[in-house]
Amino acid sequence: LDVGRANTIIVDDAQELGLAQMYQLRGRVGRRNENAFAWFFYPPDTDMRRETLDRLDAISSFTGLGSGYSLAQRDLEIRGAGEAGGTKQHGNSKTGFHLFYRMLEREISALRGGTAEKVDITSDITGSIPNFYIPQDDVRVTLYRRVMRCEQGESIDEAVSLGEEIADRFGPLPESARLLVDLATLRAGGAAFGVKSLAITRRETRGKGDFGEGEGKKLACLLKAKKGWNVIGGSMSGPGGAKGVRDLAEAMASSR
């Protein structure tokens, strides 16, 4: 479908199409600076599934230049990411991606004859890179990938260096971006400091591990010097939210 002088496309029964199909059709009209229009019609008196309404709402919402990535994300949310450990390519997975990656990591390490020691972290807070901080979608995606690589690393050096690089390129990190880097620091280097598990909520941070000798003892001493932290035997507790994560990440980074 290529009509060079066309600036309008009309699609009937759009409710029968997928979001990617509508996006591709919409892109068939318009040349350079010439304004173009895409009209998607559907029967007003037809009962449609929630997913269909979501697709129609998405194609009408993401209309700006460079909106393809945002549209793909919305499509993923509508259809679901499929089974991380199965064969279905749609629907919601019962296995979270972080759990799937940990399972995959253990299996690969076992095949190589080793054991992957990682901190088991449960958290009801998550970090992100805000659009206002880094507007370019492709740059944010690249940084997210680098954060994931840091989480799979064996030391915290890469995570700490990444945080410093982002701050140097884009300015001081907002709280959500700092939290993202700090959580990667804990996942990458926590095991080296004797930490076995962390449970982080907005009110409190609790952890278990070996804090009686070596790097674990050094971490315990650093945390005890911070306000609100207690380390007794193999348990630790301290402030929750971003503050608790920041305290732990700073303590580990200073002990490198």
C-alpha positions as a Markdown table, in Angstrom:
| # | Residue | x | y | z |
|---|---|---|---|---|
| 1 | Leu | 0.0 | 0.0 | 0.0 |
| 2 | Asp | 1.9 | 3.1 | -1.3 |
| 3 | Val | 0.0 | 6.0 | -2.7 |
| 4 | Gly | 2.6 | 8.8 | -2.7 |
| 5 | Arg | 0.2 | 11.7 | -2.8 |
| 6 | Ala | -2.4 | 10.3 | -0.3 |
| 7 | Asn | -2.6 | 12.2 | 3.1 |
| 8 | Thr | -5.6 | 10.4 | 4.5 |
| 9 | Ile | -6.4 | 6.7 | 5.3 |
| 10 | Ile | -9.8 | 5.4 | 6.4 |
| 11 | Val | -10.0 | 2.1 | 8.2 |
| 12 | Asp | -13.4 | 0.5 | 8.8 |
| 13 | Asp | -14.1 | -2.1 | 11.5 |
| 14 | Ala | -10.9 | -1.1 | 13.3 |
| 15 | Gln | -12.0 | -3.2 | 16.3 |
| 16 | Glu | -10.9 | -6.3 | 14.3 |
| 17 | Leu | -7.3 | -5.2 | 14.1 |
| 18 | Gly | -4.4 | -5.4 | 16.5 |
| 19 | Leu | -2.6 | -2.4 | 17.8 |
| 20 | Ala | 0.5 | -3.1 | 15.7 |
| 21 | Gln | -1.6 | -3.5 | 12.6 |
| 22 | Met | -3.3 | -0.1 | 13.2 |
| 23 | Tyr | 0.0 | 1.5 | 13.8 |
| 24 | Gln | 1.4 | 0.1 | 10.6 |
| 25 | Leu | -1.6 | 1.3 | 8.6 |
| 26 | Arg | -1.4 | 4.7 | 10.1 |
| 27 | Gly | 2.2 | 5.0 | 9.0 |
| 28 | Arg | 1.3 | 4.5 | 5.3 |
| 29 | Val | 0.2 | 8.1 | 4.9 |
| 30 | Gly | 2.0 | 11.4 | 5.3 |
| 31 | Arg | 5.2 | 12.6 | 3.7 |
| 32 | Arg | 7.8 | 14.7 | 5.4 |
| 33 | Asn | 6.1 | 18.0 | 6.5 |
| 34 | Glu | 2.7 | 17.3 | 4.9 |
| 35 | Asn | 0.0 | 16.8 | 7.6 |
| 36 | Ala | -1.8 | 13.5 | 7.4 |
| 37 | Phe | -4.9 | 11.9 | 8.9 |
| 38 | Ala | -5.8 | 8.3 | 9.9 |
| 39 | Trp | -9.5 | 7.6 | 10.7 |
| 40 | Phe | -10.3 | 4.4 | 12.5 |
| 41 | Phe | -14.0 | 3.6 | 12.5 |
| 42 | Tyr | -15.9 | 1.0 | 14.6 |
| 43 | Pro | -19.6 | 0.3 | 15.1 |
| 44 | Pro | -20.9 | 2.5 | 18.0 |
| 45 | Asp | -23.5 | -0.1 | 19.1 |
| 46 | Thr | -21.2 | -3.1 | 19.3 |
| 47 | Asp | -20.2 | -4.6 | 22.6 |
| 48 | Met | -16.5 | -4.8 | 22.6 |
| 49 | Arg | -14.0 | -6.5 | 24.9 |
| 50 | Arg | -12.0 | -4.4 | 27.3 |
| 51 | Glu | -8.8 | -5.2 | 25.4 |
| 52 | Thr | -10.3 | -3.9 | 22.2 |
| 53 | Leu | -11.3 | -0.6 | 23.8 |
| 54 | Asp | -7.8 | -0.3 | 25.2 |
| 55 | Arg | -6.3 | -0.8 | 21.8 |
| 56 | Leu | -8.5 | 1.9 | 20.2 |
| 57 | Asp | -7.7 | 4.3 | 23.1 |
| 58 | Ala | -4.0 | 3.7 | 22.7 |
| 59 | Ile | -3.9 | 4.3 | 18.9 |
| 60 | Ser | -5.8 | 7.6 | 19.4 |
| 61 | Ser | -3.5 | 8.7 | 22.4 |
| 62 | Phe | 0.0 | 8.1 | 21.0 |
| 63 | Thr | 0.1 | 10.3 | 17.9 |
| 64 | Gly | 3.3 | 12.3 | 18.3 |
| 65 | Leu | 6.7 | 11.7 | 16.7 |
| 66 | Gly | 8.7 | 8.9 | 18.3 |
| 67 | Ser | 5.6 | 7.4 | 20.0 |
| 68 | Gly | 6.3 | 4.0 | 18.6 |
| 69 | Tyr | 8.1 | 2.8 | 21.7 |
| 70 | Ser | 5.4 | 4.0 | 24.0 |
| 71 | Leu | 2.8 | 2.3 | 21.8 |
| 72 | Ala | 4.7 | -1.0 | 21.9 |
| 73 | Gln | 4.8 | -0.8 | 25.7 |
| 74 | Arg | 1.1 | -0.2 | 25.9 |
| 75 | Asp | 0.5 | -3.1 | 23.5 |
| 76 | Leu | 2.6 | -5.3 | 25.9 |
| 77 | Glu | 0.5 | -4.2 | 28.8 |
| 78 | Ile | -2.8 | -5.0 | 27.0 |
| 79 | Arg | -1.8 | -8.4 | 25.6 |
| 80 | Gly | 0.4 | -9.4 | 28.4 |
| 81 | Ala | 4.0 | -10.5 | 28.2 |
| 82 | Gly | 3.3 | -14.2 | 27.8 |
| 83 | Glu | 4.8 | -17.1 | 29.8 |
| 84 | Ala | 8.4 | -16.4 | 30.8 |
| 85 | Gly | 9.0 | -20.1 | 31.3 |
| 86 | Gly | 6.4 | -21.5 | 28.8 |
| 87 | Thr | 5.3 | -21.3 | 25.2 |
| 88 | Lys | 2.5 | -18.8 | 25.1 |
| 89 | Gln | 3.3 | -15.4 | 23.6 |
| 90 | His | 0.3 | -13.6 | 25.1 |
| 91 | Gly | -1.5 | -13.3 | 28.5 |
| 92 | Asn | -0.1 | -12.5 | 31.9 |
| 93 | Ser | 2.8 | -14.6 | 33.2 |
| 94 | Lys | 2.5 | -16.2 | 36.6 |
| 95 | Thr | 6.2 | -16.1 | 37.0 |
| 96 | Gly | 7.7 | -12.6 | 37.5 |
| 97 | Phe | 10.7 | -11.7 | 35.3 |
| 98 | His | 13.1 | -11.2 | 38.2 |
| 99 | Leu | 12.2 | -14.7 | 39.5 |
| 100 | Phe | 12.5 | -16.2 | 36.1 |
| 101 | Tyr | 16.0 | -14.6 | 35.6 |
| 102 | Arg | 17.1 | -15.9 | 39.0 |
| 103 | Met | 15.9 | -19.4 | 38.1 |
| 104 | Leu | 17.7 | -19.2 | 34.7 |
| 105 | Glu | 20.8 | -17.8 | 36.3 |
| 106 | Arg | 20.9 | -20.7 | 38.8 |
| 107 | Glu | 20.5 | -23.3 | 36.1 |
| 108 | Ile | 23.2 | -21.8 | 33.9 |
| 109 | Ser | 25.6 | -21.6 | 36.8 |
| 110 | Ala | 24.8 | -25.2 | 37.7 |
| 111 | Leu | 25.6 | -26.3 | 34.2 |
| 112 | Arg | 28.9 | -24.5 | 34.5 |
| 113 | Gly | 29.6 | -26.3 | 37.7 |
| 114 | Gly | 29.2 | -23.3 | 40.0 |
| 115 | Thr | 26.6 | -21.7 | 42.2 |
| 116 | Ala | 25.3 | -18.2 | 41.8 |
| 117 | Glu | 25.0 | -16.4 | 45.1 |
| 118 | Lys | 22.6 | -13.5 | 44.9 |
| 119 | Val | 20.7 | -11.6 | 47.5 |
| 120 | Asp | 17.0 | -12.5 | 47.7 |
| 121 | Ile | 15.3 | -9.0 | 47.7 |
| 122 | Thr | 11.6 | -8.4 | 48.1 |
| 123 | Ser | 10.5 | -4.8 | 47.8 |
| 124 | Asp | 7.3 | -2.8 | 47.5 |
| 125 | Ile | 9.1 | 0.1 | 46.0 |
| 126 | Thr | 10.8 | 0.3 | 42.6 |
| 127 | Gly | 13.0 | 2.8 | 40.9 |
| 128 | Ser | 12.7 | 4.3 | 37.4 |
| 129 | Ile | 14.2 | 6.9 | 35.1 |
| 130 | Pro | 11.7 | 9.7 | 34.8 |
| 131 | Asn | 10.8 | 11.2 | 31.4 |
| 132 | Phe | 11.5 | 14.7 | 32.6 |
| 133 | Tyr | 15.1 | 13.6 | 33.6 |
| 134 | Ile | 15.9 | 11.9 | 30.3 |
| 135 | Pro | 13.3 | 12.6 | 27.6 |
| 136 | Gln | 14.9 | 10.3 | 24.9 |
| 137 | Asp | 13.2 | 6.9 | 25.0 |
| 138 | Asp | 16.1 | 5.1 | 23.4 |
| 139 | Val | 18.6 | 6.5 | 25.9 |
| 140 | Arg | 16.4 | 5.4 | 28.9 |
| 141 | Val | 16.0 | 1.9 | 27.4 |
| 142 | Thr | 19.8 | 1.6 | 27.0 |
| 143 | Leu | 20.3 | 2.7 | 30.6 |
| 144 | Tyr | 17.7 | 0.2 | 31.9 |
| 145 | Arg | 19.5 | -2.6 | 30.1 |
| 146 | Arg | 22.8 | -1.5 | 31.7 |
| 147 | Val | 21.1 | -1.5 | 35.1 |
| 148 | Met | 19.9 | -5.1 | 34.5 |
| 149 | Arg | 23.5 | -6.1 | 33.5 |
| 150 | Cys | 24.7 | -4.5 | 36.8 |
| 151 | Glu | 22.2 | -6.6 | 38.7 |
| 152 | Gln | 23.6 | -9.8 | 37.2 |
| 153 | Gly | 27.2 | -8.8 | 37.9 |
| 154 | Glu | 29.4 | -10.2 | 40.6 |
| 155 | Ser | 30.4 | -6.9 | 42.2 |
| 156 | Ile | 29.0 | -3.4 | 42.9 |
| 157 | Asp | 31.7 | -1.5 | 41.0 |
| 158 | Glu | 29.7 | -1.4 | 37.8 |
| 159 | Ala | 26.5 | -0.3 | 39.5 |
| 160 | Val | 28.3 | 2.5 | 41.4 |
| 161 | Ser | 30.2 | 3.6 | 38.2 |
| 162 | Leu | 26.9 | 3.6 | 36.3 |
| 163 | Gly | 25.3 | 5.9 | 38.8 |
| 164 | Glu | 28.2 | 8.3 | 38.7 |
| 165 | Glu | 28.2 | 8.3 | 34.9 |
| 166 | Ile | 24.5 | 9.1 | 34.7 |
| 167 | Ala | 24.9 | 12.0 | 37.1 |
| 168 | Asp | 27.8 | 13.3 | 35.2 |
| 169 | Arg | 25.9 | 13.2 | 31.8 |
| 170 | Phe | 22.4 | 14.3 | 32.9 |
| 171 | Gly | 22.9 | 16.0 | 36.3 |
| 172 | Pro | 22.0 | 15.0 | 39.8 |
| 173 | Leu | 19.8 | 11.8 | 39.9 |
| 174 | Pro | 16.2 | 12.3 | 41.0 |
| 175 | Glu | 15.1 | 10.0 | 43.8 |
| 176 | Ser | 13.5 | 7.4 | 41.6 |
| 177 | Ala | 16.6 | 7.0 | 39.4 |
| 178 | Arg | 18.8 | 6.9 | 42.5 |
| 179 | Leu | 16.6 | 4.2 | 43.9 |
| 180 | Leu | 16.9 | 2.2 | 40.7 |
| 181 | Val | 20.8 | 2.3 | 40.8 |
| 182 | Asp | 20.9 | 1.6 | 44.6 |
| 183 | Leu | 18.7 | -1.5 | 44.2 |
| 184 | Ala | 21.0 | -2.7 | 41.5 |
| 185 | Thr | 23.9 | -2.1 | 43.8 |
| 186 | Leu | 22.3 | -4.3 | 46.5 |
| 187 | Arg | 21.5 | -7.1 | 44.1 |
| 188 | Ala | 25.0 | -7.1 | 42.6 |
| 189 | Gly | 27.1 | -6.8 | 45.8 |
| 190 | Gly | 25.0 | -7.8 | 48.7 |
| 191 | Ala | 26.2 | -11.4 | 48.8 |
| 192 | Ala | 29.8 | -10.3 | 49.1 |
| 193 | Phe | 28.9 | -8.5 | 52.4 |
| 194 | Gly | 27.2 | -11.5 | 53.9 |
| 195 | Val | 23.6 | -10.4 | 53.1 |
| 196 | Lys | 21.3 | -13.3 | 52.2 |
| 197 | Ser | 17.9 | -11.7 | 52.0 |
| 198 | Leu | 16.3 | -8.2 | 52.3 |
| 199 | Ala | 12.7 | -7.3 | 52.8 |
| 200 | Ile | 12.1 | -3.6 | 51.9 |
| 201 | Thr | 8.9 | -1.7 | 52.6 |
| 202 | Arg | 8.1 | 2.0 | 52.8 |
| 203 | Arg | 8.3 | 1.8 | 56.6 |
| 204 | Glu | 11.1 | -0.6 | 57.3 |
| 205 | Thr | 14.1 | -2.5 | 55.9 |
| 206 | Arg | 14.9 | -6.0 | 57.3 |
| 207 | Gly | 17.7 | -8.3 | 56.3 |
| 208 | Lys | 19.3 | -11.6 | 57.2 |
| 209 | Gly | 22.8 | -12.7 | 56.7 |
| 210 | Asp | 26.3 | -13.4 | 58.2 |
| 211 | Phe | 27.4 | -10.2 | 59.9 |
| 212 | Gly | 29.8 | -11.6 | 62.4 |
| 213 | Glu | 33.0 | -11.6 | 60.3 |
| 214 | Gly | 34.8 | -10.3 | 57.3 |
| 215 | Glu | 32.9 | -7.9 | 54.9 |
| 216 | Gly | 29.7 | -8.7 | 56.7 |
| 217 | Lys | 31.1 | -7.4 | 60.0 |
| 218 | Lys | 32.4 | -4.3 | 58.3 |
| 219 | Leu | 28.9 | -3.6 | 56.8 |
| 220 | Ala | 27.3 | -4.1 | 60.2 |
| 221 | Cys | 29.7 | -1.5 | 61.8 |
| 222 | Leu | 29.0 | 1.0 | 59.0 |
| 223 | Leu | 25.2 | 0.6 | 59.4 |
| 224 | Lys | 25.3 | 0.9 | 63.2 |
| 225 | Ala | 26.9 | 4.3 | 62.7 |
| 226 | Lys | 23.8 | 5.4 | 60.7 |
| 227 | Lys | 20.7 | 6.6 | 62.4 |
| 228 | Gly | 17.9 | 4.1 | 62.9 |
| 229 | Trp | 19.9 | 0.9 | 62.1 |
| 230 | Asn | 20.3 | -2.1 | 64.3 |
| 231 | Val | 22.3 | -5.2 | 63.6 |
| 232 | Ile | 22.0 | -8.1 | 66.1 |
| 233 | Gly | 23.4 | -11.5 | 65.3 |
| 234 | Gly | 22.3 | -12.5 | 61.8 |
| 235 | Ser | 19.6 | -9.9 | 61.5 |
| 236 | Met | 19.5 | -6.2 | 60.6 |
| 237 | Ser | 16.7 | -3.6 | 60.6 |
| 238 | Gly | 16.6 | 0.0 | 59.6 |
| 239 | Pro | 14.6 | 2.8 | 57.8 |
| 240 | Gly | 12.4 | 1.8 | 55.0 |
| 241 | Gly | 11.8 | 3.3 | 51.5 |
| 242 | Ala | 14.5 | 5.0 | 49.5 |
| 243 | Lys | 16.3 | 6.1 | 52.7 |
| 244 | Gly | 17.0 | 2.5 | 53.8 |
| 245 | Val | 18.1 | 1.4 | 50.3 |
| 246 | Arg | 20.4 | 4.4 | 50.1 |
| 247 | Asp | 22.0 | 3.7 | 53.5 |
| 248 | Leu | 22.8 | 0.1 | 52.5 |
| 249 | Ala | 24.1 | 1.1 | 49.1 |
| 250 | Glu | 26.3 | 3.8 | 50.5 |
| 251 | Ala | 27.7 | 1.5 | 53.2 |
| 252 | Met | 28.6 | -1.2 | 50.6 |
| 253 | Ala | 30.1 | 1.3 | 48.2 |
| 254 | Ser | 32.3 | 2.8 | 50.9 |
| 255 | Ser | 33.6 | -0.7 | 51.7 |
| 256 | Arg | 34.8 | -1.5 | 48.2 |
